[in-house]
Amino acid sequence: MNIFKNTNSIKTCSEKIENNKYILNIECEDGLYLINIKNNKFLTVNINNTILNLNLLTNFIFIVKPIDNKIELIFTRLYNNIITDTCIDSISISNYGEPEYSNIIYNVFYSFDSNYFDGAFASIYSLLYNFNQEKIDDLNLILCIPQEDLEIFSREFNKFVFKMNIKFKYTLIFGNDLILDSNILSTKCYKGGNHLLKLSNYSRLVIGHLVDCKNVLYLDSDTIIQSDLSLMFDKVGSSDFTIMAKQAELFLKNILNSNNIEHTKKFMGDNFILDKNIIYTGTILINPKKYKLYFPKMMDLVKLHNNIDGGLYKFFTISIINIALFPNVDYIDSYLNNVVDLGFRNNIEEKIITGDVLDWNGIFKPWFKNGMYQQFWNKYNIMYTNENIVEYNKNTVEKF
C-alpha cells in the first residue's frame, strides 16, 4: 500500500488486514480532509456503517472532519475474495482545498442530492451515450453527493451503472455541511423557488477546492446532452479563461435588489456595468486554478448580502458568480449551443432540436407529471417513473 501523506496535519497512519478486511486508521489534527482512494479491483468501502461498492474505474474522495482526531476506513473485497494490499492502488490524504492534479482531458462535474436522482441519472446517461466512444477513456465524471445520501446513492447508482452498461471513469465525492462557509450557512435566498440553498448547489462555488485539472465542465442535474461534448473541449483547447457559460438575456441589474444597488456598486467599484449580460450557471466551463482565486471575494459578497436588509441580490449561485467574477466572465456560445428555459418557457421546440445541452432551469422539470418538454428527457430516462406534480411558488425567502 502506498499512503501519500500530503499534509503535515497527519500525525500517524497505520494499516492492517484483519478478518479479511483492510483497515486504515488515520490520526490527524482537527480540520477538513480529502481522502482520495484509487483502486484497481472490485471493493466495498465501509464509512459510517454505509457500504459503497467501488469498481475498477473509480476514484473516491471523502471530505471528512475527524472525530477524536481519528479516521477509520474499512475495505473488503466483493464476493468474499481474500483482500490484499494489491486491491488498492493508493490512498492520498490532503487538506480540504488541495486536490490532486488530474491529467485527464475531459472532466465533467455533477453535484446533486437524492431529490435530483431522477434528473442526474438521465443526464449522465445522455452524456455518455452521445460521447465519442473512442475518447471515453479520456473522460472522467466527478459526482459530488451529500454525505447523508451516501447509502441511497450507493444502492441507486449501482442499479444505474448495471442498466446503462457503459464503462466509464468516475470520481465520487461525498461532502457534508462542514465544507460550507459560515457566511453561507447564515445567508438568505430571495425569490429562488425554495430549492437553491443546499450543499449540492453550493458545491459549484468550491469546484476549485475539489478539482485540479486543466478545465472542468459543470453540468446541472436537470440537463440533457444531445451531442458529443468532447468536441466542445477540443474546440476550447488552450483558450485563456476563468469561466465560460451561455450569455443570458438578463443583465446584472436584473439579478440585483434595486433598493440596494448602490451598496453593490460600492463593493464592486466604478467599473461595475449594470447593463452587462450575465451568464447562466447550469452549464459552466471552469478553469479550477483561476476560479479558486475568486472564492474569498464570493464569500465577502455573501457576507455583505447577509448584512443588508433585503440583501444585495436575488437567487443564489448565479448572482454570486456573475457579480464576484465580473468582468472575468466569458461566453461559451461559440463553442456550445446551450438551450435554456425548458422549465418554464413555451414554444422553443425548434431551438431544442439543435441544442447541444438542454437546461430545464425553472421549476417544471421533465420528471414531474406536469413537467415540460418531457419527450427530450424520456429518451434517456432508464431509471424512474415519477407521478409527482410540482407547484409554482417562487416569491419566497429561503434559508439553510
Buried (B, 14 or more C-beta within 10 A) or exposed (E): BEBBBBBEBBEEBEBEBEEEBBBBBBBBEEBBBBBBBBBEBBBBBBBEEBBBBBBEBBBBBBBBBBEEBEBEBBBBBEEEEEBEEEBBBBBBBBBBBEBBEBEBBBBBBBBBBBEBBBBBBBBBBBBBBBBBEEBBBBBBBBBBBBBBBBBBBBBBBEEBBEEBEEEBBBBBBBBBBEBBBEBBEBBBBBBBBEBBBBBBBBBBBBBBBBBBBBBBBBBBBBBBBBBBBBBBBBEBEEEEBBBBBBBBEBBBBBBBBEEBBEBBBEBBEEEBEEEEBBBBBBBBBBBBBBBBEBBEBBBEBBBBBBEEEEBBBBBBBBBBBBBBBBEEBBBBEEBBBBBBBBBBBEEBEEBBEEBBBBBBBBBBBBBBEEBBBBEBBEBBBBBEEBEEEBEEEEEEEBEB
